[in-house]
Amino acid sequence: MQRNERVACGLLVVALLITLGTGMVMATDTGEEPPKVCDPGICIDLVYECSDVTAIGAPFQTRGVVTNCGPQKFDEVFVKEVINDNVEPPIFILSPITLDPGQSVEFFSEFSSDECPATQEAFVEAKVWDTGAACRVKDFADAACDCQVFTDRCRTPGFWGVRAGTGNDGVNITQAVINAAPAGIVVCGETVDNTSLLASGSALEAVCVHPRGEQIHQLARHLTAAALNCVVSGSGMDCDGTSIEALFSSCNSVCMAGTDDEAIQDCGLEIDCWNNGGTLLDTGMCQLGTCSETGEPCEEDVDCGYNLDGGELTCLPFKDTCHFEPLVNEDLGLFFDPPGPASSSRECNKAIKNETYLLD
């Protein structure tokens, strides 16, 4: 497991939980080892855990408690984290201290990892230097850390395009989602902040484009819908924490560059398939369900053909995809279940016919 960054907060933050006898005293790490391992009656206990579920990409926060569970005072107690599976020397997360019998000390630390979930190992070592009783004892513990993963919620560009106004007694859901985005919405390097016709940064102009238009505008269309979907899913920015995180980041970069026609087309297919709640197969099909009777993958009825009696088979859509998750995010104050009628069909048609694009 690779470590990009290490901050030993335990060097600075130490809270005494239980004190018996004298208070906690900082000790000096002598670098020497007592001649023997302590008897079983002399013990030290380490509890080490992740304190919170962490957003993907953020440092993992850990908390630990060291307890002297034996009758002997420890002259030198320290905690270290194992780095890169012991490829690198361990680092202090609790500086050497003294610890009386029954005394506990709490410490905090954080670490970063390229993996999630991640497990971080730590160990505590205590040394006794009393004449006639010099010994050492260790304890190990693992902190299992997890990441916050959101429930994907997805709708098509067409959905967002016809719910970007207030006509027909409808609600401008698209603008509400834009306003709720914690860090705003940026697609292909452009800030999307409104739903107006003929305006720069308009989600309406981004998603309402002619299907036979330039591929770069098609990609911007699919990415804009995906970004809106990710906000409702709970992502703070750039679809972080959703199943599309890596794909969105990669295709957003492809869109910003705008030079690789093949990558632009491939990204358009993949993002569009996700917006529909499907799975893109190697054949190029966006599978949305399975054919009745045969169970073959399908996108629509025409993919299924007929049975031996000449009866037409149908495509039975999957019901457990992001496309069927309600558009609800209580934390952001978004409650659009059901979403209500289309509210901007006329405006979307106008946007399709005009020459205003997100990437003008």
Buried (B, 14 or more C-beta within 10 A) or exposed (E): BEBEEBEBBBBEEBEEEEEEEEEBEEBEEEEEEBEEEBEEEBBBBBBBBBBEEBBBBBBBBBBBBBBBBBEBBBBBBBBBBBBEEEEEEBBBBBBBBBBBBBBBBBBBBBBBBEEBBBEBBBBBBBBBBEEEBBBBBEBEBEBEBEBBBBBBBBBBBBBBBBBBBEBEEBBBBBBBBBBBBEEEBBBBEBEBBBBBBEEBBBBBBBBBBEEEEBBBBBBBBBBBBBBBBBBBBBBBBBBBBBBBBEBBEEBBEBBBEBEEEEBBBBBBBBBBBBBBBBBBEEEEBBBBBBBBBEEBBBBEBEBBEEEEEEEEBBBBBBEEBBBEBBBEBEEBEBEBEEBEEBBBBBBBEBBBEBEBBBBE
